[in-house]
């Protein structure tokens, strides 16, 4: 934001989509600009695509970006206690996975700074690769080191629904009418409701 008056400002980390194998941080430029106009520090990031490095490289990159935001909070007037993560499509799957696995040993967390977030915004991202409603195949397989029958461990491990619990952050789902983007969403909402999480 142009006017911050030495305040600590809530911030949003933006994750682009692209089936885990395409897209760039510039895809989130308009969203970042709108968020900044409305008083948020917006950080649109890059992460390694499946053409560069398979899972879990992208997850580690995003977690590193959150730690970077906390490390540089003073410089950019970021409130480190009010970080949200927003993603679209594959970026939403990544954002949700990062959001429900704070400081997880699965993703080699070794830093003085936390990678937890206080809110998740999921725009058309699946929350489970192994859910009966899931329709992912080749693109997910390229990222996850093989199709589900070839690498079931990664397909399960990369499914955010597997980690949702009473400590998960509030989550906003923004969905189109495409059923394939809803895989696991209602199950996740039911768990959040069980724990009275918005």
Secondary structure, DSSP 8 states (H G I E B T S, - for coil): ----TT--EEEEEEE--STTTS--GGGGHHHHHHHHHTT-EEEEE----TTT--TTHHHHHHHHHHHHHHHTTTTTTEEEEEEEEEEETHHHHHHHHHHTSTT-GGGT--SSS----SEEEEES--S-SSSTT----HHHHHHHTS-TTT-HHHHHHT-GGGG--TT--EEEEE--S-GGGGTTHHHHHHHHHHTT--
